[in-house]
Amino acid sequence: MDSVKNMKDKLCLVTGATSGIGLVAARELARRGARLILVGRDAARCTAAVRHIEAETGSGQIETLLADLSSQRQIRELARQFTERYNRLDVLVNNAGGLWLERRLTEDGLEMTFAVNHLAYFLLTHLLRETLRAGAPARVVNVASAAHRRSTLDLTDLQGAREYGGWQAYCRSKLANILFTYELARRWQGKGVTANCLHPGWVATGFGSGNGWRGRLLKGVAKLFAIGAEAGAETTVYVASGAELAEVSGKYFDKCRPVSSSPASYDEETARQLWRISEQLTGVTTDFPTS
């Protein structure tokens, strides 16, 4: 990856930035000169992430915000704090996500996988839309997965209330990421904000932890066959910082190249319906500012 400081003074917010792909991506953006806002759930881990990035890059432009992205209340508070401190945002990297093998509900009564992996992207992006427009040309980068290829969306049971499987729920949420990205790109065309998504690769991180013995098994298999976070972060960093992508929007990237996503991901009617449902479940206004 090019280490030229092409992100000098660009303000980047990265969710899930205390470990794995998010931490490496944040570090590499800092190496390119970016100002960073790291979002994590735990203050101690956020502090450790800042110290790691400072030590690796010499950057003195790193701050943190705390939020559990399963909570819409905390997402709104995150956005409030950000907009109070900053008047623009150049790059939003929606990276935080998880896999829950047993069906769980958030404090909002929503299924955890759908809430964290999709609705958090949707809500945070829209709460920050005015700062993104102020940072134009700005970018929204959604970390998805090739796992989306294994799924279609049942719009009548997005939260797995009738039938739940942890891996299936994860695949559906990653398809939702791509449908959201493409619809966002269509709706925000010409507004100075691009929207792209990506597959980081199967990465050997702590992903899937907290699922008992099955989570430990998944982690063990990942250590044998998956790539490391260093390689996994490359496409995220490229989509967030590549100068040649300044006007590219509505694309899906893998190994730093635009590629086709699944046929289901191009269904515009499904994307529109998912958008409407997401509006209802978050209560967010999605109209782009006209001023």
Buried (B, 14 or more C-beta within 10 A) or exposed (E): BEEEEEBEEBBBBBBBBBBBBBBBBBBBBBBBBBBBBBBBBEEEBBBBBBEBBBEEBEBEBBBBBBBBBBBBEBBBBBBEBBBEEBEBBBBBBBBBBBBBBEBBEBEEEBBBBBBBBBBBBBBBBBBBBBBBBBBEEBBBBBBBBBBBBBBBBEEEEBBBEEEBEBBBBBBBBBBBBBBBBBBBBBBBEEBEBBBBBBBBBBBBBEBBEEBEEEBEEBBEEBEEEBBBBEBBBBBBBBBBBBEEBEEBBBBBBBEBEBEEBBEBBBBEEBBBBBBEBBBEBBEBEBEBEEE
